[in-house]
């Protein structure tokens, strides 16, 4: 089985933000990721990561004006300067805590602005990739489904691959969220295999509930076996909304234990 990371924006939210790191480590996770940790001082977060022996995988760029409906700015024409400011925040904070990647959020655009949005996103990503590269970081772009985020510019895996080709930076990769891709496109195994060389990170959650990956229409045990067969050597992020207390819902790990790497999860889950 692949190595599993915990997204602390969704998991262990019964605990304060800093206490989530110890909870994740106690549950056996060796790596974590977080959407928008910027209200926590970087020094405090770095200390918790070190104390608990955790690798920080990535953070998201700030969304912009959330009250005004922003959900990222990367593909929003006319707001290039604001987007680059969010990149600066994410790269600076991420480098201080040892994050290896920054997810550059595209944002939502109107249907009549799609061509301009693509040009904007490509040019913005070139600059963002160069900034991230100087910090030794990867840029991730994530297709997000239109049921959860209507109008989100980046919604299909092939769209992401085409944009990466035009950006032409080796440190720009796809964050392949199986939940979003199943809702928009399906055919997960073929898409994972087709775009294997562009995968920077994989995430999982049940469809349609976005709960633990032990229910719904996706056989994640088979997805993980397929990733093993393909030779995927990255992390698989648990980014789901727990049905209850996070620790009580981690049985999906033990259910996949036959091929599980004991260094990736705790012995009580192996």
C-alpha positions in Angstrom: 0.0 0.0 0.0 1.1 3.6 -0.5 2.2 5.9 2.3 -0.8 7.8 3.8 -0.7 11.4 5.0 -3.3 13.1 7.1 -4.9 16.4 5.9 -5.2 18.3 9.2 -7.7 20.7 7.7 -10.3 17.9 7.8 -8.9 15.3 10.2 -8.4 15.6 13.9 -10.4 18.8 14.1 -11.6 17.7 17.6 -8.2 19.0 18.6 -6.7 22.5 18.4 -4.6 23.1 15.3 -1.3 22.6 17.1 -2.6 19.5 19.0 -3.6 17.8 15.7 0.0 17.0 15.0 0.4 14.8 18.0 -2.9 13.2 17.4 -1.9 12.4 13.8 1.4 11.0 14.9 -0.3 8.9 17.6 -2.5 7.4 15.0 0.5 6.4 13.0 0.7 9.0 10.3 4.2 10.0 9.3 3.2 13.0 7.1 0.6 15.7 7.2 -0.8 18.5 5.0 -2.9 21.5 5.9 -5.0 23.9 3.8 -4.5 27.4 5.4 -2.4 27.2 8.5 -1.4 30.9 8.4 -3.0 32.0 11.7 -0.5 29.6 13.5 3.0 31.1 13.9 5.4 29.2 11.6 7.8 28.6 14.5 5.1 26.9 16.6 4.1 24.7 13.7 7.6 23.8 12.9 8.2 22.8 16.5 5.2 20.5 16.6 6.3 18.9 13.3 9.7 18.2 14.7 8.4 17.0 18.1 6.2 14.5 16.5 8.5 13.4 13.7 6.2 14.5 11.0 6.8 15.5 7.4 4.8 18.5 6.2 3.8 17.9 2.6 2.0 21.1 1.5 -0.2 24.2 2.1 -2.7 26.0 -0.1 -2.4 29.6 -1.3 -4.8 31.8 0.6 -8.2 32.0 -1.2 -8.4 35.8 -1.5 -11.5 37.5 -0.2 -13.5 34.6 1.1 -16.4 36.8 2.2 -16.6 38.0 -1.4 -16.7 34.5 -2.7 -13.1 33.9 -3.7 -11.8 30.4 -3.7 -8.3 31.1 -5.1 -7.1 33.7 -7.6 -4.7 31.9 -9.9 -7.0 31.9 -13.0 -8.9 35.1 -12.3 -8.1 37.8 -14.9 -7.2 41.2 -13.5 -6.1 39.9 -10.1 -2.7 38.7 -11.0 -1.0 40.9 -8.4 -3.2 39.7 -5.6 -2.5 36.1 -6.6 1.2 36.5 -6.6 0.9 38.0 -3.1 -0.9 34.8 -2.0 2.0 32.8 -3.6 4.5 34.8 -1.6 2.7 34.1 1.6 2.4 30.4 0.9 6.0 29.9 -0.2 7.4 32.0 2.7 5.3 30.2 5.3 5.8 26.8 3.7 9.6 27.1 3.5 9.7 28.1 7.2 7.8 24.9 8.2 9.6 22.6 5.7 6.6 22.1 3.4 7.6 20.5 0.0 4.7 21.8 -2.0 2.2 24.7 -2.4 -1.2 24.2 -4.0 -1.9 27.2 -6.2 -5.7 27.6 -6.2 -7.2 28.6 -9.5 -10.5 30.1 -8.3 -13.9 30.4 -9.9 -14.5 32.3 -13.2 -17.6 32.9 -15.3 -18.2 30.8 -18.5 -17.5 33.7 -20.8 -14.0 34.2 -19.2 -12.6 30.7 -19.7 -10.1 31.6 -22.4 -8.8 34.6 -20.6 -8.7 32.5 -17.4 -6.6 29.9 -19.0 -4.0 32.4 -20.2 -4.0 34.1 -16.8 -3.5 30.8 -15.0 -0.6 29.7 -17.3 1.3 33.0 -16.9 0.6 33.1 -13.1 1.9 29.5 -12.7 5.1 30.3 -14.5 5.9 33.0 -12.0 4.7 30.9 -9.1 6.7 27.9 -10.2 9.9 30.0 -10.3 9.2 31.4 -6.8 8.5 27.9 -5.4 11.5 26.5 -7.2 13.9 28.9 -5.6 12.5 27.6 -2.2 12.9 24.0 -3.3 9.1 23.5 -3.5 6.7 22.0 -6.0 3.6 23.7 -7.3 0.5 21.6 -7.3 -2.7 22.3 -9.2 -5.9 20.5 -8.3 -9.0 19.9 -10.5 -12.0 20.5 -8.2 -15.5 19.3 -9.0 -18.3 21.7 -10.0 -20.9 20.2 -7.6 -18.9 21.4 -4.6 -17.4 24.5 -6.1 -19.5 25.7 -9.1 -17.5 27.6 -11.7 -14.1 26.5 -10.4 -11.8 27.0 -13.4 -9.7 23.8 -13.1 -12.1 20.8 -13.1 -10.6 18.1 -15.2 -7.4 16.1 -15.1 -6.7 16.5 -18.8 -7.2 20.2 -18.5 -4.5 20.3 -15.7 -2.1 18.2 -17.8 -2.5 20.6 -20.8 -1.9 23.6 -18.6 1.2 22.0 -17.1 2.5 21.4 -20.6 2.1 25.1 -21.5 3.6 26.3 -18.2 6.7 24.2 -19.0 8.1 24.1 -15.5 9.3 20.7 -14.2 8.2 21.6 -10.6 4.5 21.9 -11.5 2.4 18.8 -10.9 -1.1 17.6 -10.5 -2.8 17.1 -7.2 -5.1 14.2 -8.2 -8.0 14.2 -5.8 -9.9 11.0 -6.4 -13.1 12.4 -4.9 -13.2 15.4 -7.2 -12.2 13.4 -10.3 -14.7 10.6 -9.7 -17.5 13.2 -9.5 -16.4 15.0 -12.7 -15.0 12.3 -14.8 -14.6 8.8 -13.3 -12.3 6.2 -14.8 -9.8 6.8 -12.0 -7.3 4.0 -12.6 -6.9 4.8 -16.3 -6.4 8.5 -15.6 -3.9 7.8 -12.8 -1.9 5.6 -15.1 -2.1 8.0 -18.1 -0.9 11.0 -16.0 1.4 9.1 -13.7 4.5 11.2 -14.5 2.6 14.4 -13.7 1.3 13.2 -10.3 2.6 15.3 -7.4 0.1 14.1 -4.8 -3.0 11.9 -4.6 -5.9 12.4 -2.2 -8.8 10.2 -1.2 -12.3 10.5 0.2 -15.6 8.5 -0.2 -17.9 9.5 -3.0 -20.5 10.9 -2.7 -20.3 11.5 1.0 -16.6 12.7 1.3 -16.4 10.7 4.5 -13.9 7.9 5.3 -12.8 6.0 2.2 -14.4 2.8 3.3 -17.8 3.6 1.9 -19.3 4.8 -1.4 -18.6 4.0 -5.0 -14.8 3.9 -5.1 -12.8 0.8 -4.2 -9.9 2.5 -2.7 -8.1 -0.7 -1.8 -7.9 -1.5 -5.5 -6.9 2.1 -6.3 -4.0 1.8 -3.9 -3.0 -1.6 -5.3 -3.1 0.0 -8.8 -0.9 2.8 -7.6 1.6 0.2 -6.3 1.5 -1.6 -9.7 2.2 1.7 -11.5 5.2 2.4 -9.3 3.7 5.6 -7.7 6.1 6.6 -5.0 4.4 9.6 -3.5 2.0 10.1 -0.7 -1.8 9.4 -0.6 -3.5 12.1 1.4 -6.5 11.3 3.6 -8.6 14.4 2.9 -12.1 13.4 4.1 -14.7 14.7 6.5 -14.9 12.1 9.3 -18.3 10.7 10.2 -17.4 11.2 13.9 -14.3 11.3 16.0 -11.3 11.0 13.6 -9.6 8.2 15.6 -12.7 6.1 15.6 -12.9 6.1 11.8 -9.4 4.9 11.0 -10.4 1.3 10.6 -10.1 1.6 6.8 -6.3 1.4 7.3 -6.5 -1.9 9.1 -8.9 -3.2 6.4 -6.1 -2.7 3.8 -3.4 -4.1 6.0 -2.3 -7.1 3.9 -0.1 -4.9 1.8 0.3 -2.1 4.2 3.7 -0.5 4.9 4.2 -0.6 8.7 6.4 2.5 8.5 3.4 4.4 7.1 0.8 3.7 9.7 0.7 2.7 13.4 1.1 -0.9 14.6 -2.5 -0.8 15.9 -3.6 -0.2 12.3 -1.4 -2.7 10.6 
